[in-house]
Amino acid sequence: MHDDTTRREFLLGTAAAGVTLAAGLREARAAKTLPYGRNARPLSEVRIGFVGVGGMGSGHVRNLLRIPGARITAVCDIVEARVKRAQDWVEQAGQPRPTGYSRGETDFVRLCESEDLDLVYNATPWNWHVPICLSAMKNGKHAATEVPAALTVEDCWKLVETAEKTGLYCIMMENCCYGRPELLVLHLARKGMLGEIVHAECGYMHDLRAIKLAPGGEGDWRWKFSIDMNGNNYPTHGLGPVAQCMNINRGDAFDFLVSMSSPPLGLNLYAQEHLRPDDPRRLHR
Ligand SMILES: NC(=O)c1ccc[n+]([C@@H]2O[C@H](COP(=O)([O-])OP(=O)(O)OC[C@H]3O[C@@H](n4cnc5c(N)ncnc54)[C@H](O)[C@@H]3O)[C@@H](O)[C@H]2O)c1
């Protein structure tokens, strides 16, 4: 793939020429032309700016503080007290107090522009993942985001094309790929002990009704996506592990995706039973 050809044009071109997507990716990989991370170099110390230190972000920060070589040098959240709490954890772990950013919803831009960082890692509500990753990469930092990385196909392309243009990594932190049972199955698959896998079914079952509608944390924002969007808006916990077993993006690729849903009756019922009649969260489709 030439530098002046975007991956989107490359893929459309190969499809138009009747070459399968999978074959196109295989060739590109064999020729080592996939441009991700070309501006990456091995680092003995990784300077991280963390954006969004709520429920999940706090867990990530505390985990990172246990990893040798990981340094948290900047923290951002719209809630100042959460920034302070994370700064305290970093100091308690023996690292210098990171710079705090809490001047509103777009203060991550200031973090990306002014900090000397290797990685910007975010665990914010879904609508912020793409703006934060793009800001990180445009300012020369690798980007890591909580799931889901993006909410529209157009936004997925923005991430891919910015990663290609900048030569930086942009990774979605899909933890379910790395659970013990999932890794066991992956190992069996790679050893050939499951034969040739020609079909897989996957899913993710997690009763989030209470969390989605509770005050604080995800309850403050996640329910809105259940009202405004219909479909599986959180597919990667189920799909990620199976995609690894089937070498998706490691020599094979999805040709197309289809999403189907039944009405969210359970969530609706829960909202009706637990919320006041005038509560806007009772409007689940
Ligand atoms: N991988 C998993 O197993 C897993 C589990 C839980 C949550 N998550 C994901 O983690 C992300 C965060 O979820 P959560 O449960 O921690 O939610 P949360 O509401 O507890 O935390 C989000 C944090 O982001 C902050 N924030 C909001 N907008 C911001 C902005 N513009 N700039 C900076 N900070 C901002 C909030 O103040 C809050 O502290 C979501 O994408 C969610 O889907 C993943």
The ligand as a Tripos MOL2 file, in Angstrom:
@<TRIPOS>MOLECULE
LIG
   44    48     1     0     0
SMALL
NO_CHARGES

@<TRIPOS>ATOM
      1 N1        -13.9300   -3.5240   29.4980 N.am      1 LIG1
      2 C1        -14.7830   -3.6680   30.4910 C.2       1 LIG1
      3 O1        -14.9790   -4.7570   31.0360 O.2       1 LIG1
      4 C2        -15.5120   -2.4650   30.9660 C.ar      1 LIG1
      5 C3        -16.2100   -2.4650   32.1780 C.ar      1 LIG1
      6 C4        -16.8280   -1.2740   32.5920 C.ar      1 LIG1
      7 C5        -16.7600   -0.1490   31.7860 C.ar      1 LIG1
      8 N2        -16.0900   -0.2130   30.5970 N.ar      1 LIG1
      9 C6        -15.9820    0.9500   29.7140 C.3       1 LIG1
     10 O2        -15.1930    1.9520   30.3580 O.3       1 LIG1
     11 C7        -15.6300    3.2360   29.9530 C.3       1 LIG1
     12 C8        -15.9620    4.0510   31.1960 C.3       1 LIG1
     13 O3        -16.9830    3.3870   31.9210 O.3       1 LIG1
     14 P1        -17.1080    3.5340   33.5080 P.3       1 LIG1
     15 O4        -17.9300    2.4180   33.9840 O.co2     1 LIG1
     16 O5        -15.7610    3.7610   34.0980 O.co2     1 LIG1
     17 O6        -17.9540    4.9020   33.5690 O.3       1 LIG1
     18 P2        -17.8210    6.0500   34.6700 P.3       1 LIG1
     19 O7        -18.9650    6.9610   34.4040 O.co2     1 LIG1
     20 O8        -17.6640    5.4370   36.0310 O.co2     1 LIG1
     21 O9        -16.4410    6.7660   34.3170 O.3       1 LIG1
     22 C9        -16.2940    7.6610   33.2400 C.3       1 LIG1
     23 C10       -15.4220    8.8020   33.7180 C.3       1 LIG1
     24 O10       -15.1660    9.6680   32.6150 O.3       1 LIG1
     25 C11       -15.3120   11.0130   33.0850 C.3       1 LIG1
     26 N3        -15.6020   11.8390   31.9130 N.ar      1 LIG1
     27 C12       -16.7730   12.0070   31.2490 C.ar      1 LIG1
     28 N4        -16.6010   12.8080   30.1850 N.ar      1 LIG1
     29 C13       -15.2960   13.1720   30.1860 C.ar      1 LIG1
     30 C14       -14.5060   13.9930   29.3540 C.ar      1 LIG1
     31 N5        -15.0140   14.6120   28.2780 N.pl3     1 LIG1
     32 N6        -13.1940   14.1670   29.6540 N.ar      1 LIG1
     33 C15       -12.6620   13.5550   30.7460 C.ar      1 LIG1
     34 N7        -13.3580   12.7460   31.5660 N.ar      1 LIG1
     35 C16       -14.6590   12.5560   31.2820 C.ar      1 LIG1
     36 C17       -16.4310   10.9510   34.1090 C.3       1 LIG1
     37 O11       -16.4280   12.0540   34.9790 O.3       1 LIG1
     38 C18       -16.1070    9.6420   34.8100 C.3       1 LIG1
     39 O12       -15.2280    9.8350   35.8860 O.3       1 LIG1
     40 C19       -16.8340    2.9860   29.0190 C.3       1 LIG1
     41 O13       -16.4000    2.9820   27.7160 O.3       1 LIG1
     42 C20       -17.3170    1.6060   29.4220 C.3       1 LIG1
     43 O14       -17.9970    0.9490   28.3730 O.3       1 LIG1
     44 C21       -15.4790   -1.3450   30.1950 C.ar      1 LIG1
@<TRIPOS>BOND
     1     1     2 1
     2     2     3 2
     3     2     4 1
     4     4     5 ar
     5     4    44 ar
     6     5     6 ar
     7     6     7 ar
     8     7     8 ar
     9     8     9 1
    10     8    44 ar
    11     9    10 1
    12     9    42 1
    13    10    11 1
    14    11    12 1
    15    11    40 1
    16    12    13 1
    17    13    14 1
    18    14    15 2
    19    14    16 1
    20    14    17 1
    21    17    18 1
    22    18    19 2
    23    18    20 1
    24    18    21 1
    25    21    22 1
    26    22    23 1
    27    23    24 1
    28    23    38 1
    29    24    25 1
    30    25    26 1
    31    25    36 1
    32    26    27 ar
    33    26    35 ar
    34    27    28 ar
    35    28    29 ar
    36    29    30 ar
    37    29    35 ar
    38    30    31 1
    39    30    32 ar
    40    32    33 ar
    41    33    34 ar
    42    34    35 ar
    43    36    37 1
    44    36    38 1
    45    38    39 1
    46    40    41 1
    47    40    42 1
    48    42    43 1
@<TRIPOS>SUBSTRUCTURE
     1 LIG1         1 GROUP 0 **** ****
